[in-house]
Amino acid sequence: MAVYQALLELADDNLVLGHRLSEWCGHAPMLEEDLAMPNMALDLIGTARVLYDRAAALEGKGQSEDDMAFLRGEREYRNCLLVERPNEDFAQTMLRQLYFAAFMKPFWDAALNGTDEVVRGVAGKAAKEMAYHIRHAGEWVIRLGDGTDESAARMRDAVFALSIYVDELFESSAAAAEAEAAGVLPKRADMRPAFDAVIAQVFTEALLEAPSVDYPQTGGRDGRHGEGLGHMLAEMQSLYRAHPGARW
């Protein structure tokens, strides 16, 4: 059950962030981004689907990936708090994506050496996708941070708003710790040097300073979320809950 729970955490991270990115479809500041952001969302949702399917197989209770995504309430979701943060503005969206991808790229690289064949398969694809996400989001963070007075101010505000959620990425829940000990997943704390190197490089070019975080915000792995997740899930799950088991 520990591996099941650990995979559920990963799947929830990817699904929730994928949905947040999809909310920009039709609202992005330029046509190129109106295409790029939904595609990045599809990367994340595709990863979530495989992880949900694998978790359901390990649980052995006959759940489908749709059941796991659409029939759990917010207290049952185990995503980290960073990914559920509302889009707010384009600066926060891009910084949120950079933070997540800068963590997940080394995580998936390390997962290529894991003991679970399905996770290794996910990692082979997802590591390449996260490399693109880092490049795309990083370029925007630099462009906005080293841009106009308005864009620079918004990016500084984004750093202030989101940095308190970063440390949770590196914390392993009890279930994740068991999965790590079993060799299924890499240790989250081991990703810190690679993450810090990426963020330091981007922030230097963006003329940004990483703030000192004395009181990081955590609790997502225990089902303690902000009210924004409940609103998001209500919208995301409405069709499936109205027509359970429906197929195109």
Backbone as numpy.savetxt, mean C-alpha at the origin, in Angstrom:
# Nx Ny Nz CAx CAy CAz Cx Cy Cz
-2.44 -20.61 10.46 -3.26 -19.40 10.46 -2.40 -18.13 10.46
-1.18 -18.24 10.96 -0.32 -17.05 10.99 0.02 -16.59 9.58
0.36 -17.54 8.71 0.68 -17.17 7.32 -0.55 -16.60 6.63
-1.72 -17.21 6.89 -2.98 -16.68 6.36 -3.17 -15.22 6.75
-2.98 -14.92 8.03 -3.18 -13.56 8.52 -2.15 -12.61 7.93
-0.91 -13.06 7.82 0.15 -12.21 7.27 -0.11 -11.88 5.80
-0.59 -12.86 5.04 -0.92 -12.60 3.64 -2.12 -11.68 3.51
-3.06 -11.81 4.46 -4.22 -10.93 4.47 -3.78 -9.48 4.68
-2.82 -9.24 5.56 -2.31 -7.90 5.79 -1.74 -7.32 4.50
-0.94 -8.11 3.80 -0.35 -7.65 2.54 -1.43 -7.37 1.49
-2.39 -8.27 1.39 -3.46 -8.09 0.41 -4.26 -6.84 0.71
-4.58 -6.63 1.99 -5.34 -5.45 2.36 -4.58 -4.17 2.03
-3.28 -4.15 2.28 -2.47 -2.98 1.93 -2.64 -2.64 0.45
-2.49 -3.66 -0.38 -2.52 -3.44 -1.82 -3.91 -3.08 -2.33
-4.93 -3.73 -1.80 -6.29 -3.42 -2.26 -6.70 -2.01 -1.87
-6.47 -1.65 -0.61 -6.91 -0.33 -0.14 -6.18 0.78 -0.90
-4.87 0.64 -1.06 -4.14 1.67 -1.80 -4.54 1.68 -3.26
-4.77 0.50 -3.83 -5.23 0.45 -5.22 -6.55 1.18 -5.40
-7.46 0.99 -4.45 -8.74 1.69 -4.55 -8.56 3.19 -4.40
-7.70 3.60 -3.46 -7.45 5.04 -3.30 -6.94 5.64 -4.61
-6.01 4.97 -5.26 -5.50 5.49 -6.54 -6.60 5.53 -7.60
-7.45 4.53 -7.60 -8.51 4.48 -8.62 -9.48 5.64 -8.49
-9.55 6.25 -7.29 -10.45 7.38 -7.09 -10.03 8.60 -7.91
-8.79 8.59 -8.40 -8.33 9.70 -9.25 -8.78 9.56 -10.71
-9.30 8.41 -11.08 -9.67 8.19 -12.48 -10.71 9.23 -12.91
-10.38 9.98 -13.92 -11.26 11.05 -14.39 -11.07 12.36 -13.68
-10.19 12.39 -12.68 -9.99 13.61 -11.89 -8.52 14.02 -11.82
-7.65 13.30 -12.49 -6.22 13.59 -12.42 -5.93 14.94 -13.09
-4.80 15.57 -12.73 -4.52 16.91 -13.24 -4.13 16.98 -14.71
-3.84 15.83 -15.31 -3.48 15.82 -16.74 -3.82 14.45 -17.31
-3.99 14.38 -18.62 -4.43 13.15 -19.27 -3.46 12.00 -19.01
-2.17 12.28 -19.06 -1.18 11.22 -18.83 -1.39 10.57 -17.47
-1.68 11.38 -16.45 -1.89 10.83 -15.12 -3.24 10.13 -15.02
-4.20 10.55 -15.82 -5.50 9.88 -15.82 -5.37 8.46 -16.34
-4.31 8.19 -17.09 -4.02 6.84 -17.57 -3.05 6.11 -16.63
-2.05 6.83 -16.15 -1.01 6.19 -15.33 -1.53 5.74 -13.97
-2.33 6.57 -13.31 -2.74 6.23 -11.95 -3.69 5.04 -11.88
-4.69 4.92 -12.77 -5.48 3.69 -12.75 -4.66 2.45 -13.08
-3.64 2.60 -13.93 -2.79 1.45 -14.22 -1.98 1.03 -13.00
-1.50 2.00 -12.23 -0.82 1.65 -10.99 -1.79 1.01 -10.00
-3.02 1.50 -10.00 -4.04 0.90 -9.15 -4.27 -0.56 -9.52
-4.29 -0.83 -10.82 -4.49 -2.21 -11.28 -3.33 -3.11 -10.87
-2.12 -2.57 -10.88 -0.97 -3.34 -10.38 -1.23 -3.80 -8.96
-1.64 -2.87 -8.11 -1.84 -3.18 -6.70 -3.02 -4.13 -6.49
-4.10 -3.89 -7.20 -5.28 -4.74 -7.04 -4.99 -6.15 -7.57
-4.21 -6.24 -8.63 -3.82 -7.55 -9.14 -3.01 -8.33 -8.12
-2.11 -7.66 -7.45 -1.34 -8.30 -6.38 -2.26 -8.74 -5.25
-3.19 -7.87 -4.87 -4.12 -8.21 -3.80 -4.94 -9.45 -4.15
-5.38 -9.57 -5.37 -6.21 -10.71 -5.78 -5.49 -12.03 -5.56
-4.24 -12.11 -5.99 -3.49 -13.35 -5.84 -3.25 -13.67 -4.36
-2.95 -12.64 -3.57 -2.71 -12.85 -2.15 -3.99 -13.28 -1.42
-5.11 -12.68 -1.78 -6.39 -13.11 -1.19 -6.68 -14.57 -1.55
-6.45 -14.91 -2.78 -6.71 -16.28 -3.23 -5.84 -17.27 -2.46
-4.56 -16.92 -2.29 -3.65 -17.79 -1.55 -4.06 -17.87 -0.06
-4.42 -16.75 0.51 -4.85 -16.73 1.90 -6.11 -17.59 2.09
-7.04 -17.49 1.16 -8.28 -18.27 1.25 -7.98 -19.76 1.17
-7.04 -20.13 0.31 -6.66 -21.54 0.20 -6.06 -22.05 1.51
-5.24 -21.22 2.15 -4.63 -21.62 3.41 -5.67 -21.71 4.53
-6.65 -20.81 4.50 -7.70 -20.84 5.51 -8.57 -22.08 5.37
-8.86 -22.46 4.12 -9.60 -23.68 3.87 -11.07 -23.65 4.23
-11.69 -22.46 4.20 -13.11 -22.35 4.55 -13.98 -22.02 3.35
-13.41 -22.14 2.15 -14.19 -21.96 0.94 -14.46 -20.53 0.54
-13.75 -19.58 1.13 -13.95 -18.18 0.75 -13.28 -17.91 -0.61
-13.85 -16.96 -1.33 -13.24 -16.50 -2.57 -12.52 -15.19 -2.31
-11.74 -14.75 -3.29 -11.06 -13.46 -3.16 -12.07 -12.33 -3.02
-13.22 -12.45 -3.70 -14.27 -11.43 -3.60 -14.87 -11.39 -2.20
-15.08 -12.55 -1.61 -15.62 -12.59 -0.26 -14.68 -11.88 0.71
-13.39 -12.13 0.55 -12.42 -11.55 1.48 -12.31 -10.04 1.30
-12.50 -9.56 0.09 -12.40 -8.13 -0.17 -13.68 -7.38 0.19
-14.82 -8.00 -0.08 -16.08 -7.26 -0.03 -16.99 -7.60 1.15
-16.68 -8.63 1.90 -17.58 -9.03 2.98 -16.97 -8.87 4.37
-15.85 -8.19 4.46 -15.28 -7.88 5.77 -15.48 -6.40 6.09
-15.75 -6.12 7.34 -15.90 -4.75 7.79 -14.56 -4.10 8.07
-14.57 -2.82 8.36 -13.31 -2.09 8.54 -12.49 -2.62 9.71
-13.13 -3.10 10.77 -12.38 -3.62 11.91 -11.70 -4.95 11.58
-12.16 -5.60 10.52 -11.55 -6.86 10.08 -10.43 -6.64 9.08
-10.32 -5.45 8.54 -9.22 -5.14 7.63 -7.94 -4.93 8.43
-6.82 -5.37 7.86 -5.55 -5.34 8.56 -4.49 -4.53 7.80
-4.91 -3.60 6.97 -3.97 -2.76 6.24 -3.31 -1.74 7.16
-2.13 -1.31 6.79 -1.46 -0.24 7.54 -2.21 1.07 7.31
-2.03 2.00 8.22 -2.78 3.25 8.16 -2.40 4.13 6.98
-1.16 4.03 6.53 -0.70 4.89 5.43 -1.58 4.75 4.20
-1.89 3.51 3.81 -2.55 3.29 2.53 -4.00 3.76 2.52
-4.60 3.86 3.69 -6.01 4.27 3.72 -6.20 5.78 3.78
-5.09 6.53 3.91 -5.22 7.97 4.02 -5.92 8.54 2.79
-6.87 9.45 2.98 -7.57 10.05 1.84 -6.60 10.73 0.88
-7.00 10.84 -0.36 -6.12 11.43 -1.37 -5.76 12.88 -1.06
-6.69 13.63 -0.50 -6.48 15.04 -0.16 -6.12 15.85 -1.41
-4.85 15.83 -1.81 -4.46 16.51 -3.06 -3.41 15.66 -3.75
-2.95 16.12 -4.91 -2.04 15.32 -5.73 -0.70 15.12 -5.04
-0.25 16.10 -4.27 1.02 15.98 -3.57 0.97 14.83 -2.55
-0.09 14.77 -1.78 -0.20 13.70 -0.79 -0.33 12.34 -1.46
-1.05 12.28 -2.56 -1.20 11.01 -3.27 0.14 10.49 -3.76
0.95 11.37 -4.36 2.24 10.94 -4.88 3.22 10.57 -3.78
3.21 11.31 -2.68 4.11 10.98 -1.58 3.69 9.67 -0.92
2.41 9.48 -0.74 1.91 8.21 -0.19 2.37 7.04 -1.04
2.28 7.21 -2.35 2.69 6.13 -3.27 4.20 5.89 -3.20
4.96 6.96 -3.09 6.41 6.82 -2.99 6.78 6.08 -1.71
6.20 6.46 -0.60 6.49 5.78 0.67 6.19 4.28 0.56
5.02 3.96 0.04 4.62 2.55 -0.03 5.53 1.77 -0.97
5.77 2.31 -2.15 6.58 1.59 -3.13 8.03 1.45 -2.68
8.55 2.47 -2.01 9.93 2.41 -1.52 10.10 1.33 -0.47
9.03 1.00 0.24 9.07 -0.13 1.16 8.86 -1.45 0.43
7.87 -1.51 -0.45 7.50 -2.78 -1.06 8.52 -3.28 -2.07
9.27 -2.40 -2.73 10.26 -2.88 -3.71 11.30 -3.78 -3.04
12.00 -3.37 -1.99 12.93 -4.30 -1.36 12.23 -5.49 -0.70
11.00 -5.28 -0.23 10.25 -6.38 0.38 10.01 -7.49 -0.63
9.54 -7.13 -1.82 9.29 -8.15 -2.84 10.60 -8.74 -3.37
11.63 -7.94 -3.46 12.93 -8.48 -3.86 13.36 -9.58 -2.90
13.21 -9.32 -1.61 13.61 -10.31 -0.61 12.66 -11.52 -0.61
11.39 -11.29 -0.93 10.41 -12.38 -0.94 10.66 -13.38 -2.06
11.48 -13.02 -3.02 11.82 -13.95 -4.09 12.56 -15.18 -3.56
13.11 -15.06 -2.37 13.83 -16.18 -1.75 13.00 -16.90 -0.70
11.70 -16.62 -0.66 10.83 -17.23 0.35 10.49 -18.67 0.05
9.80 -19.29 0.99 9.48 -20.71 0.88 8.13 -21.00 0.22
7.32 -19.97 0.03 6.00 -20.17 -0.56 6.06 -19.86 -2.06
5.67 -20.83 -2.86 5.78 -20.68 -4.32 4.89 -19.57 -4.85
3.69 -19.44 -4.30 2.77 -18.40 -4.76 3.33 -17.02 -4.43
3.83 -16.85 -3.22 4.41 -15.56 -2.83 5.60 -15.21 -3.71
6.42 -16.20 -4.02 7.57 -15.95 -4.92 7.08 -15.49 -6.29
6.00 -16.10 -6.77 5.45 -15.68 -8.06 4.93 -14.26 -8.03
4.23 -13.91 -6.96 3.75 -12.54 -6.79 4.93 -11.58 -6.76
5.96 -11.95 -6.01 7.12 -11.07 -5.84 7.83 -10.78 -7.16
7.93 -11.79 -8.01 8.62 -11.58 -9.28 7.98 -10.51 -10.14
6.67 -10.45 -10.12 5.94 -9.43 -10.89 5.88 -8.10 -10.14
5.56 -8.18 -8.86 5.33 -6.96 -8.08 6.60 -6.14 -7.90
7.75 -6.79 -7.81 9.01 -6.04 -7.64 9.25 -5.11 -8.83
8.95 -5.59 -10.02 9.12 -4.76 -11.22 8.11 -3.60 -11.22
6.89 -3.89 -10.81 5.88 -2.84 -10.76 6.25 -1.77 -9.74
6.76 -2.18 -8.59 7.12 -1.21 -7.56 8.30 -0.34 -8.00
9.18 -0.88 -8.81 10.28 -0.06 -9.34 9.73 1.07 -10.20
8.71 0.77 -11.00 8.07 1.81 -11.79 7.34 2.81 -10.90
6.66 2.32 -9.89 5.92 3.22 -8.99 6.87 4.18 -8.29
8.03 3.69 -7.88 9.02 4.57 -7.26 9.45 5.66 -8.23
9.74 5.25 -9.45 10.20 6.23 -10.44 9.11 7.26 -10.74
7.89 6.79 -10.92 6.80 7.70 -11.29 6.47 8.65 -10.15
6.25 8.09 -8.96 5.90 8.94 -7.83 7.07 9.83 -7.43
8.29 9.29 -7.49 9.46 10.08 -7.13 9.65 11.28 -8.02
9.42 11.10 -9.31 9.55 12.23 -10.23 8.55 13.33 -9.90
7.34 12.95 -9.49 6.35 13.95 -9.13 6.69 14.64 -7.81
7.20 13.89 -6.86 7.60 14.51 -5.60 8.69 15.55 -5.85
9.64 15.22 -6.71 10.70 16.17 -7.05 10.15 17.37 -7.80
9.28 17.10 -8.76 8.71 18.19 -9.56 7.92 19.16 -8.70
7.17 18.65 -7.77 6.35 19.51 -6.92 7.18 20.16 -5.82
8.09 19.39 -5.23 8.90 19.95 -4.15 9.85 21.03 -4.61
10.36 20.89 -5.82 11.28 21.88 -6.39 10.57 22.68 -7.48
9.29 22.97 -7.27 8.50 23.68 -8.27 8.14 25.08 -7.85
6.88 25.42 -7.96 6.41 26.75 -7.58 6.30 26.86 -6.07
6.08 28.06 -5.58 5.88 28.24 -4.14 4.68 27.42 -3.67
3.63 27.41 -4.48 2.42 26.68 -4.11 2.67 25.17 -4.07
3.30 24.63 -5.10 3.53 23.18 -5.14 4.50 22.75 -4.05
5.51 23.56 -3.78 6.48 23.22 -2.73 5.80 23.22 -1.36
4.92 24.18 -1.14 4.21 24.24 0.14 3.30 23.03 0.31
2.64 22.64 -0.76 1.76 21.48 -0.68 2.55 20.19 -0.42
3.73 20.09 -1.02 4.53 18.89 -0.79 5.09 18.87 0.63
5.47 20.02 1.16 5.91 20.06 2.55 4.77 19.67 3.49
3.57 20.13 3.17 2.40 19.76 3.97 2.16 18.24 3.90
2.39 17.68 2.72 2.20 16.24 2.54 3.19 15.46 3.40
4.44 15.91 3.43 5.46 15.26 4.26 5.05 15.31 5.72
4.59 16.46 6.16 4.16 16.63 7.55 2.97 15.72 7.87
2.03 15.60 6.93 0.81 14.84 7.18 1.03 13.33 7.15
1.94 12.85 6.31 2.06 11.41 6.08 3.21 10.73 6.79
4.21 11.49 7.19 5.40 10.86 7.78 5.11 10.12 9.08
4.06 10.52 9.77 3.74 9.85 11.03 3.23 8.42 10.82
2.89 8.06 9.58 2.38 6.72 9.29 3.45 5.78 8.74
4.65 6.27 8.52 5.68 5.49 7.84 6.20 4.34 8.70
6.44 4.58 9.97 7.07 3.56 10.81 6.27 2.27 10.88
4.96 2.36 10.73 4.13 1.15 10.79 4.47 0.16 9.69
4.99 0.66 8.57 5.38 -0.22 7.48 6.40 -1.26 7.93
7.24 -0.89 8.88 8.36 -1.74 9.28 8.06 -2.59 10.51
6.85 -2.47 11.03 6.47 -3.26 12.20 5.79 -4.56 11.77
6.22 -5.65 12.36 5.62 -6.96 12.06 4.62 -7.32 13.14
3.41 -7.63 12.73 2.43 -8.15 13.67 2.88 -9.52 14.15
2.19 -10.08 15.14 2.53 -11.41 15.63 2.44 -12.44 14.51
1.41 -12.30 13.67 1.25 -13.24 12.55 2.36 -13.08 11.53
2.69 -11.84 11.21 3.77 -11.60 10.25 5.10 -12.11 10.78
5.33 -11.96 12.07 6.57 -12.45 12.66 6.69 -13.96 12.52
5.57 -14.68 12.68 5.59 -16.13 12.49 5.86 -16.50 11.04
5.23 -15.75 10.12 5.46 -16.01 8.69 6.91 -15.72 8.31
7.49 -14.71 8.93 8.90 -14.38 8.69 9.81 -15.47 9.23
9.50 -15.96 10.43 10.30 -17.02 11.04 10.23 -18.30 10.21
9.10 -18.52 9.54 8.94 -19.71 8.71 9.56 -19.54 7.33
10.05 -18.34 7.02 10.68 -18.10 5.74 9.72 -17.80 4.61
8.44 -17.62 4.94 7.45 -17.31 3.90 7.58 -15.87 3.44
7.80 -14.96 4.39 7.93 -13.54 4.09 9.23 -13.01 4.68
9.79 -11.96 4.08 10.98 -11.34 4.66 10.63 -10.49 5.87
11.61 -10.19 6.69 11.39 -9.37 7.87 11.19 -7.91 7.46
10.11 -7.33 7.91 9.77 -5.97 7.53 10.84 -4.97 7.97
11.38 -5.16 9.15 12.38 -4.21 9.66 13.63 -4.16 8.78
13.90 -5.25 8.07 15.10 -5.30 7.23 15.00 -4.38 6.01
13.81 -3.88 5.72 13.62 -3.02 4.54 14.01 -1.57 4.80
14.31 -1.24 6.05 14.52 0.17 6.40 15.70 0.81 5.66
16.87 0.18 5.58 17.99 0.85 4.89 17.68 1.18 3.43
17.08 0.23 2.71 16.76 0.47 1.30 15.71 1.57 1.17
14.72 1.55 2.04 13.68 2.59 2.05 14.31 3.95 2.30
15.11 4.06 3.33 15.72 5.34 3.70 16.58 5.89 2.57
17.27 5.00 1.86 18.13 5.45 0.77 17.31 6.07 -0.36
16.20 5.44 -0.71 15.34 5.98 -1.77 14.74 7.32 -1.36
14.21 7.38 -0.17 13.55 8.61 0.29 14.57 9.74 0.41
15.76 9.44 0.91 16.79 10.48 1.05 17.18 11.05 -0.31
17.32 10.20 -1.31 17.69 10.67 -2.64 16.60 11.56 -3.24
15.35 11.10 -3.14 14.24 11.87 -3.71 14.07 13.18 -2.95
14.12 13.14 -1.63 13.93 14.35 -0.84 15.04 15.37 -1.08
16.25 14.91 -1.30 17.35 15.84 -1.61 17.06 16.60 -2.89
16.63 15.90 -3.91 16.32 16.55 -5.19 15.07 17.40 -5.10
14.16 17.03 -4.22 12.90 17.77 -4.07 13.01 18.93 -3.09
14.18 19.11 -2.50 14.42 20.17 -1.52 13.52 20.01 -0.30
13.34 18.77 0.12 12.49 18.46 1.26 13.33 17.92 2.41
12.83 18.10 3.61 13.47 17.54 4.79 12.52 16.55 5.46
13.05 15.39 5.80 12.24 14.41 6.50 12.12 14.82 7.96
10.91 14.95 8.47 10.74 15.41 9.85 11.06 14.30 10.85
11.37 14.69 12.06 11.53 13.74 13.15 10.15 13.37 13.67
9.87 12.08 13.75 8.56 11.62 14.18 8.69 11.01 15.57
8.19 11.73 16.56 8.28 11.26 17.94 7.18 10.28 18.30
6.02 10.45 17.69 4.87 9.60 18.04 4.23 9.04 16.77
4.82 7.98 16.20 4.24 7.40 14.99 2.86 6.82 15.24
2.03 6.87 14.21 0.67 6.36 14.30 0.62 4.91 13.82
0.11 4.03 14.66 0.00 2.62 14.31 -1.38 2.11 14.73
-1.63 0.85 14.47 -2.89 0.24 14.87 -3.64 -0.43 13.75
-3.25 -0.17 12.51 -3.96 -0.75 11.38 -3.94 -2.27 11.39
-2.82 -2.86 11.82 -2.72 -4.33 11.84 -3.65 -4.95 12.87
-4.10 -4.15 13.82 -5.04 -4.62 14.84 -6.48 -4.24 14.52
-6.70 -3.68 13.33 -8.06 -3.31 12.94 -8.51 -1.96 13.45
-7.56 -1.15 13.94 -7.91 0.19 14.43 -7.61 1.20 13.32
-8.65 1.67 12.67 -8.51 2.52 11.50 -9.20 3.87 11.70
-8.88 4.81 10.81 -9.59 6.07 10.78 -10.94 5.90 10.11
-11.81 6.88 10.31 -13.16 6.76 9.77 -13.17 6.75 8.24
-12.10 7.27 7.62 -12.04 7.30 6.16 -12.10 5.92 5.54
-11.54 4.92 6.21 -11.57 3.56 5.65 -13.00 3.04 5.59
-13.78 3.31 6.63 -15.17 2.86 6.62 -15.96 3.45 5.47
-15.76 4.74 5.21 -16.44 5.39 4.08 -15.99 4.78 2.76
-14.69 4.52 2.64 -14.17 3.94 1.40 -14.72 2.55 1.17
-14.74 1.72 2.22 -15.25 0.36 2.06 -16.74 0.34 1.76
-17.48 1.26 2.34 -18.93 1.31 2.07 -19.18 1.51 0.58
-18.38 2.36 -0.04 -18.53 2.59 -1.48 -18.00 1.40 -2.27
-16.83 0.91 -1.89 -16.19 -0.16 -2.65 -17.00 -1.46 -2.60
-17.65 -1.72 -1.48 -18.32 -3.00 -1.28 -19.81 -2.98 -1.61
-20.34 -1.83 -1.94 -21.80 -1.70 -2.05 -22.41 -2.64 -3.08
-21.81 -2.76 -4.25 -22.40 -3.59 -5.30 -22.37 -5.06 -4.92
-21.24 -5.51 -4.42 -21.12 -6.94 -4.08 -22.05 -7.31 -2.93
-22.18 -6.41 -1.96 -23.08 -6.71 -0.84 -24.54 -6.70 -1.27
-24.86 -5.89 -2.26 -26.23 -5.86 -2.75 -26.55 -7.09 -3.61
-25.51 -7.62 -4.27 -25.70 -8.80 -5.14 -24.59 -9.81 -4.87
-24.59 -10.47 -3.72 -23.51 -11.40 -3.36 -23.34 -12.50 -4.41
-22.10 -12.74 -4.77 -21.80 -13.80 -5.72 -22.09 -13.45 -7.15
-22.46 -12.20 -7.42 -22.79 -11.80 -8.80 -21.56 -11.93 -9.70
-21.79 -12.25 -10.95 -20.71 -12.35 -11.94 -21.12 -11.58 -13.19
-20.10 -11.09 -13.90 -20.40 -10.38 -15.14 -20.96 -11.37 -16.15
